[in-house]
Amino acid sequence: MTHQILSEVAASISELKRNPMGTVAAGDGFPVAILNRNEPAFYCVPAAWFESMMAKLEDMELNAIADARKSQKVVKVKLDAL
């Protein structure tokens, strides 16, 4: 069975155990595919990359909410009324 590896750098779990920070650094700021018996088990991503990905996901969720609400009637409210 073939598996798609969605990163340019791959390492084995043994390599990750031996040198965790070196394995992350090998990705040069991008994800590293961690392989178990030559199959991708998970992706190791640097903290900055993960934070960026989570921010983009949050933006996508907020855009979906805004799109769902854009056809709703506008209700004007004064701040003093809140």
Secondary structure as a PSIPRED ss2 file (coil, helix, strand):
# PSIPRED VFORMAT (PSIPRED V4.0)

   1 M C   1.000  0.000  0.000
   2 T C   1.000  0.000  0.000
   3 H C   1.000  0.000  0.000
   4 Q C   1.000  0.000  0.000
   5 I C   1.000  0.000  0.000
   6 L C   1.000  0.000  0.000
   7 S C   1.000  0.000  0.000
   8 E C   1.000  0.000  0.000
   9 V E   0.000  0.000  1.000
  10 A E   0.000  0.000  1.000
  11 A E   0.000  0.000  1.000
  12 S E   0.000  0.000  1.000
  13 I H   0.000  1.000  0.000
  14 S H   0.000  1.000  0.000
  15 E H   0.000  1.000  0.000
  16 L H   0.000  1.000  0.000
  17 K H   0.000  1.000  0.000
  18 R H   0.000  1.000  0.000
  19 N C   1.000  0.000  0.000
  20 P H   0.000  1.000  0.000
  21 M H   0.000  1.000  0.000
  22 G H   0.000  1.000  0.000
  23 T H   0.000  1.000  0.000
  24 V H   0.000  1.000  0.000
  25 A H   0.000  1.000  0.000
  26 A H   0.000  1.000  0.000
  27 G C   1.000  0.000  0.000
  28 D C   1.000  0.000  0.000
  29 G C   1.000  0.000  0.000
  30 F C   1.000  0.000  0.000
  31 P C   1.000  0.000  0.000
  32 V E   0.000  0.000  1.000
  33 A E   0.000  0.000  1.000
  34 I E   0.000  0.000  1.000
  35 L E   0.000  0.000  1.000
  36 N E   0.000  0.000  1.000
  37 R C   1.000  0.000  0.000
  38 N C   1.000  0.000  0.000
  39 E E   0.000  0.000  1.000
  40 P E   0.000  0.000  1.000
  41 A E   0.000  0.000  1.000
  42 F E   0.000  0.000  1.000
  43 Y E   0.000  0.000  1.000
  44 C E   0.000  0.000  1.000
  45 V C   1.000  0.000  0.000
  46 P C   1.000  0.000  0.000
  47 A H   0.000  1.000  0.000
  48 A H   0.000  1.000  0.000
  49 W H   0.000  1.000  0.000
  50 F H   0.000  1.000  0.000
  51 E H   0.000  1.000  0.000
  52 S H   0.000  1.000  0.000
  53 M H   0.000  1.000  0.000
  54 M H   0.000  1.000  0.000
  55 A H   0.000  1.000  0.000
  56 K H   0.000  1.000  0.000
  57 L H   0.000  1.000  0.000
  58 E H   0.000  1.000  0.000
  59 D H   0.000  1.000  0.000
  60 M H   0.000  1.000  0.000
  61 E H   0.000  1.000  0.000
  62 L H   0.000  1.000  0.000
  63 N H   0.000  1.000  0.000
  64 A H   0.000  1.000  0.000
  65 I H   0.000  1.000  0.000
  66 A H   0.000  1.000  0.000
  67 D H   0.000  1.000  0.000
  68 A H   0.000  1.000  0.000
  69 R H   0.000  1.000  0.000
  70 K C   1.000  0.000  0.000
  71 S C   1.000  0.000  0.000
  72 Q C   1.000  0.000  0.000
  73 K C   1.000  0.000  0.000
  74 V C   1.000  0.000  0.000
  75 V C   1.000  0.000  0.000
  76 K C   1.000  0.000  0.000
  77 V C   1.000  0.000  0.000
  78 K C   1.000  0.000  0.000
  79 L H   0.000  1.000  0.000
  80 D H   0.000  1.000  0.000
  81 A H   0.000  1.000  0.000
  82 L C   1.000  0.000  0.000
